[in-house]
């Protein structure tokens, strides 16, 4: 089976879309599938990382961000653009043409699209170049002409996509399908069994954190009453623009604070932590799988509903944003420590880390 992923990364898009596609690609490769990536060149595109993982990347030429163009996400027909249409640099018509030049050579069995800037118009333009189409989405805000759709958000129902996908489309929803690397499953039992004292705080706001919320949180934490034995681990992506500034701020912290960049043992680091301050995106499921009590930091509007669902399930607290006061953050830290066992139990019940194998099974069952 040949699979092509159309996905992008940048300082605005972040790294999560590429990372979850890599997780699925690894699972499929282990099943002897041949996987390729089609990625638009831009700052923070992560192409070097994808290639380092052993995958062939078909690079689309860098384009100017012309987000004011009326045809931004609607091919050349002047339709109203998508909420994230500006993520597709050069516009949908150009991107579809560029992607077609790659797909025409590869003729994949599956095309996997993980991109908020793509909808049915782009997909229809490429319909003759692939066997079946899978879409990875989190928003349910645009139409698709796909055969399979994944939305791993808690509380999402297949019916949310009624009228947005064809009747033939199989819709997979919920964190049972969350795309986590195998090491999270491997660390799960050990992490859930360990005693959490509440003194090791892990901070990870995704792979980019373009607004340096990490630095703001460190500054706010100085006013909190943490024990003298507390220690802080800050994990940042190698593409984050504020690494040096965060390292300088870490040196001024009253507790032992280490800044780790581009780690390859994230599951182990999370399993060793007692409490986390983490972005309310895809890494939420990593923390849930390990039963790591968390305060969720909402970094984008599209994370709000997911964060609220986790809070309603008793699986996390929500806060830690720059809009909140320092006293709010300190209160949340005290609360997450006092509720850490209940939070660990509720969160670990939501996600077992086996989403990638389940999704790979679905692709195989539905193969052309």
C-alpha positions as CSV (number, residue, x, y, z in Angstrom):
1,X,0.0,0.0,0.0
2,X,1.3,3.4,-0.9
3,X,0.3,6.4,1.2
4,X,1.0,10.1,0.6
5,X,0.5,12.7,3.4
6,X,-0.3,16.3,2.5
7,X,0.6,18.3,5.6
8,X,2.4,21.5,6.5
9,X,4.2,23.0,9.5
10,X,5.2,26.6,10.3
11,X,5.5,28.9,13.3
12,X,1.8,29.7,12.9
13,X,0.5,26.2,12.0
14,X,2.7,24.6,14.6
15,X,4.3,21.1,14.6
16,X,1.3,19.0,15.7
17,X,-0.1,18.2,12.3
18,X,3.3,16.8,11.0
19,X,3.9,15.0,14.2
20,X,0.7,13.1,14.2
21,X,1.1,12.2,10.5
22,X,4.6,10.9,11.3
23,X,3.0,8.7,14.0
24,X,0.6,7.2,11.5
25,X,3.3,6.8,8.9
26,X,5.5,4.9,11.3
27,X,2.6,2.5,12.1
28,X,1.9,2.0,8.4
29,X,5.6,1.6,7.6
30,X,5.8,-1.2,10.2
31,X,3.0,-2.9,8.2
32,X,5.1,-2.6,5.0
33,X,3.3,0.4,3.6
34,X,5.3,2.9,1.5
35,X,4.8,6.4,2.8
36,X,5.6,9.8,1.3
37,X,5.1,13.4,2.5
38,X,4.2,16.5,0.4
39,X,5.1,19.6,2.4
40,X,5.2,23.3,1.4
41,X,8.6,24.9,2.1
42,X,8.4,27.7,4.6
43,X,10.0,28.8,7.9
44,X,9.5,26.0,10.4
45,X,8.4,23.5,7.8
46,X,10.0,20.5,9.7
47,X,11.1,18.9,6.4
48,X,14.5,18.1,7.8
49,X,12.9,16.2,10.7
50,X,10.6,14.2,8.4
51,X,13.5,13.3,6.2
52,X,15.6,12.3,9.3
53,X,12.8,9.9,10.2
54,X,13.5,8.1,6.9
55,X,10.6,9.5,4.7
56,X,10.8,10.9,1.2
57,X,9.6,14.5,1.2
58,X,8.3,16.0,-2.0
59,X,8.9,19.7,-1.5
60,X,6.4,22.3,-2.8
61,X,8.1,25.6,-3.7
62,X,8.0,28.4,-1.1
63,X,5.1,30.8,-1.7
64,X,4.2,34.3,-0.6
65,X,1.5,34.6,2.0
66,X,-1.3,36.4,0.0
67,X,-4.0,35.9,2.6
68,X,-5.9,38.9,1.4
69,X,-6.6,37.3,-2.0
70,X,-10.3,36.7,-2.5
71,X,-9.6,33.2,-3.9
72,X,-7.4,32.3,-1.0
73,X,-9.0,29.0,-0.2
74,X,-11.6,28.6,-2.9
75,X,-9.6,27.7,-6.0
76,X,-10.0,30.5,-8.6
77,X,-13.7,30.9,-8.3
78,X,-13.7,33.8,-5.8
79,X,-15.6,31.8,-3.1
80,X,-15.4,33.0,0.5
81,X,-12.2,31.7,2.0
82,X,-11.8,29.3,4.9
83,X,-11.1,30.3,8.5
84,X,-7.6,28.9,8.1
85,X,-7.3,29.4,4.3
86,X,-4.2,31.6,4.8
87,X,-2.3,28.5,6.0
88,X,-2.3,27.2,2.4
89,X,0.4,29.5,1.0
90,X,-0.1,30.4,-2.6
91,X,-3.8,29.5,-2.5
92,X,-5.7,26.3,-3.1
93,X,-5.5,26.4,-6.9
94,X,-1.7,26.6,-7.0
95,X,-1.4,24.1,-4.2
96,X,-3.6,21.6,-5.9
97,X,-1.6,21.9,-9.1
98,X,1.7,21.5,-7.3
99,X,0.4,18.5,-5.4
100,X,-1.0,16.9,-8.6
101,X,2.5,17.0,-10.1
102,X,3.6,14.7,-7.3
103,X,0.6,12.5,-7.1
104,X,0.6,11.9,-10.8
105,X,3.9,10.1,-10.4
106,X,3.1,8.2,-7.2
107,X,-0.5,7.3,-7.7
108,X,-1.1,6.5,-4.0
109,X,-3.7,4.1,-2.7
110,X,-4.4,6.6,0.1
111,X,-4.0,10.3,0.2
112,X,-4.0,11.6,3.8
113,X,-4.7,15.3,4.2
114,X,-4.1,17.0,7.6
115,X,-4.5,20.7,6.8
116,X,-7.1,23.2,8.0
117,X,-6.6,25.2,4.8
118,X,-7.9,22.4,2.5
119,X,-11.6,21.5,1.8
120,X,-13.7,19.8,-0.9
121,X,-12.6,22.0,-3.7
122,X,-8.9,21.1,-3.4
123,X,-9.9,17.5,-2.9
124,X,-12.1,17.4,-5.9
125,X,-9.4,18.9,-8.1
126,X,-7.2,15.9,-7.2
127,X,-9.8,13.2,-7.3
128,X,-8.2,11.3,-10.2
129,X,-4.8,11.1,-8.6
130,X,-5.4,8.7,-5.6
131,X,-7.4,5.6,-4.7
132,X,-9.0,6.8,-1.5
133,X,-8.9,10.0,0.6
134,X,-8.5,10.3,4.4
135,X,-8.9,13.6,6.2
136,X,-7.6,14.4,9.7
137,X,-9.6,17.2,11.1
138,X,-10.4,18.8,14.5
139,X,-12.8,21.6,13.5
140,X,-15.9,20.3,11.6
141,X,-16.1,23.6,9.9
142,X,-15.8,22.8,6.1
143,X,-16.9,20.2,3.6
144,X,-14.8,17.3,2.4
145,X,-15.2,14.6,-0.3
146,X,-13.3,11.9,1.7
147,X,-13.7,8.2,2.3
148,X,-12.4,8.3,5.8
149,X,-12.3,11.1,8.4
150,X,-10.6,11.2,11.8
151,X,-11.4,13.7,14.5
152,X,-9.8,12.7,17.8
153,X,-11.5,15.4,19.9
154,X,-13.2,14.4,23.1
155,X,-17.0,14.7,22.7
156,X,-16.9,14.8,19.0
157,X,-19.6,12.7,17.3
158,X,-19.8,11.4,13.8
159,X,-23.0,13.3,13.4
160,X,-21.1,16.6,13.7
161,X,-19.9,15.9,10.2
162,X,-23.4,15.3,8.7
163,X,-23.6,17.4,5.6
164,X,-19.9,18.0,5.5
165,X,-18.8,14.6,4.2
166,X,-20.4,12.1,1.7
167,X,-22.7,9.4,3.0
168,X,-20.0,6.8,2.1
169,X,-17.5,8.4,4.4
170,X,-16.6,6.5,7.6
171,X,-16.1,9.0,10.4
172,X,-13.8,8.0,13.3
173,X,-14.1,10.2,16.4
174,X,-12.7,10.5,19.9
175,X,-9.4,10.0,21.7
176,X,-9.6,6.2,21.2
177,X,-8.1,7.1,17.8
178,X,-5.6,9.7,19.1
179,X,-2.3,9.3,17.2
180,X,0.3,8.7,19.8
181,X,3.7,7.2,19.4
182,X,4.3,3.6,20.7
183,X,6.4,4.8,23.6
184,X,3.3,6.3,25.3
185,X,1.7,2.9,25.3
186,X,4.9,1.4,26.7
187,X,5.2,4.0,29.5
188,X,1.5,3.9,30.4
189,X,1.4,1.2,33.0
190,X,4.5,2.5,34.8
191,X,3.3,6.1,34.8
192,X,-0.2,5.2,36.1
193,X,1.3,3.1,38.9
194,X,3.8,5.6,40.2
195,X,3.3,7.8,43.3
196,X,3.2,11.5,42.3
197,X,4.5,13.8,45.0
198,X,3.5,16.9,43.2
199,X,7.0,18.4,43.1
200,X,8.1,17.8,39.5
201,X,6.4,20.3,37.2
202,X,6.6,19.7,33.4
203,X,5.9,22.6,31.1
204,X,5.4,21.9,27.4
205,X,3.5,24.2,25.1
206,X,3.9,22.4,21.9
207,X,6.6,22.4,19.3
208,X,6.6,26.2,18.5
209,X,5.0,28.5,21.1
210,X,5.3,31.4,18.8
211,X,4.0,33.9,21.4
212,X,6.5,32.8,24.2
213,X,3.8,31.8,26.6
214,X,6.4,29.5,28.2
215,X,8.4,32.5,29.2
216,X,5.3,34.3,30.6
217,X,4.4,31.2,32.7
218,X,7.9,31.0,34.2
219,X,7.7,34.6,35.2
220,X,4.3,34.1,36.8
221,X,5.4,30.9,38.6
222,X,8.0,32.9,40.6
223,X,5.1,34.3,42.7
224,X,3.7,30.9,43.5
225,X,4.4,29.0,46.7
226,X,6.1,25.9,45.5
227,X,8.1,23.7,47.9
228,X,11.8,24.2,48.1
229,X,12.2,20.7,46.7
230,X,10.2,21.5,43.5
231,X,11.8,21.2,40.2
232,X,10.7,22.3,36.7
233,X,11.4,20.7,33.4
234,X,10.6,22.9,30.3
235,X,10.4,21.0,27.0
236,X,10.6,23.0,23.8
237,X,10.6,22.1,20.1
238,X,13.7,22.7,18.1
239,X,11.7,25.1,15.9
240,X,10.6,27.3,18.8
241,X,11.6,30.9,18.3
242,X,12.1,31.8,22.0
243,X,14.5,29.1,23.2
244,X,17.3,31.4,24.3
245,X,15.0,33.8,26.1
246,X,13.4,30.9,28.0
247,X,16.8,29.5,29.0
248,X,17.8,32.9,30.4
249,X,14.5,33.1,32.3
250,X,15.0,29.6,33.6
251,X,18.3,30.6,35.2
252,X,16.6,33.1,37.4
253,X,14.0,30.7,38.8
254,X,14.1,30.0,42.5
255,X,13.8,26.2,41.8
256,X,15.9,23.9,39.7
257,X,14.7,24.5,36.2
258,X,15.9,22.7,33.2
259,X,15.2,23.6,29.5
260,X,15.2,20.6,27.1
261,X,15.0,21.2,23.4
262,X,14.0,18.7,20.7
263,X,13.8,15.7,23.0
264,X,13.1,12.2,21.7
265,X,12.0,10.7,25.0
266,X,8.9,12.8,25.7
267,X,6.9,9.8,27.0
268,X,9.6,9.1,29.6
269,X,9.8,12.8,30.6
270,X,6.0,13.0,31.1
271,X,5.9,9.7,33.0
272,X,8.5,11.1,35.4
273,X,6.5,14.3,36.1
274,X,4.0,14.9,38.8
275,X,2.0,17.8,37.3
276,X,2.0,19.4,33.8
277,X,1.3,22.8,32.3
278,X,0.6,21.9,28.7
279,X,-1.0,23.1,25.5
280,X,-4.6,22.1,25.0
281,X,-3.8,20.5,21.6
282,X,-2.7,17.1,20.5
283,X,-0.3,16.6,23.4
284,X,-3.3,16.5,25.7
285,X,-3.8,12.9,24.7
286,X,-0.2,12.1,25.5
287,X,-0.7,13.3,29.0
288,X,-4.1,11.5,29.3
289,X,-2.5,8.2,28.2
290,X,0.0,8.5,31.0
291,X,-2.4,9.8,33.6
292,X,-0.4,13.0,34.1
293,X,-2.4,15.6,36.1
294,X,-2.5,18.7,34.0
295,X,-3.4,22.4,33.7
296,X,-4.3,23.1,30.1
297,X,-3.1,26.2,28.4
298,X,-5.3,27.3,25.5
299,X,-3.0,28.7,22.8
300,X,-5.6,29.0,19.9
301,X,-9.3,29.4,19.6
302,X,-9.6,25.9,18.1
303,X,-8.3,24.4,21.3
304,X,-11.1,25.9,23.6
305,X,-13.8,23.3,23.0
306,X,-11.4,20.4,23.6
307,X,-10.0,21.9,26.7
308,X,-13.6,22.5,28.0
309,X,-14.5,18.9,27.3
310,X,-11.5,17.6,29.2
311,X,-12.3,19.8,32.2
312,X,-16.0,18.7,32.1
313,X,-14.8,15.1,32.2
314,X,-12.7,15.8,35.3
315,X,-9.5,15.0,33.3
316,X,-7.8,18.3,33.5
317,X,-7.9,21.9,34.8
318,X,-8.0,24.8,32.3
319,X,-6.0,28.0,32.8
320,X,-2.5,29.4,32.8
321,X,-3.1,31.8,29.9
322,X,-1.5,35.2,29.8
323,X,-5.0,36.8,30.3
324,X,-5.2,35.2,33.8
325,X,-3.7,36.7,36.9
326,X,-0.7,35.3,38.6
327,X,-2.9,34.5,41.6
328,X,-5.1,32.4,39.4
329,X,-2.2,30.3,38.2
330,X,-0.9,29.8,41.7
331,X,-4.4,28.7,42.8
332,X,-4.6,26.2,39.9
333,X,-1.3,24.7,40.8
334,X,-2.5,24.2,44.3
335,X,-5.7,22.6,43.1
336,X,-4.1,20.3,40.5
337,X,-1.7,19.0,43.2
338,X,-4.6,18.4,45.7
339,X,-6.7,16.6,43.0
340,X,-3.8,14.9,41.3
341,X,-5.1,11.3,41.9
342,X,-8.6,12.0,40.7
343,X,-7.3,13.8,37.6
344,X,-4.8,11.0,36.8
345,X,-7.6,8.4,37.0
346,X,-10.1,10.4,34.9
347,X,-7.6,11.3,32.2
348,X,-6.0,7.9,31.8
349,X,-9.5,6.4,31.3
350,X,-10.0,8.5,28.1
351,X,-7.0,7.4,26.0
352,X,-5.1,4.1,26.0
353,X,-2.5,5.2,23.3
354,X,-3.6,2.6,20.7
355,X,-5.1,5.0,18.3
356,X,-2.5,4.6,15.5
357,X,-2.9,0.8,15.3
358,X,-6.7,1.3,15.2
359,X,-6.5,3.8,12.4
360,X,-4.0,1.7,10.4
361,X,-6.5,-1.2,10.7
362,X,-9.3,1.0,9.3
363,X,-7.1,2.1,6.4
364,X,-6.3,-1.5,5.6
365,X,-10.0,-2.6,5.8
366,X,-11.0,0.3,3.5
367,X,-8.1,0.0,1.1
368,X,-9.0,0.4,-2.6
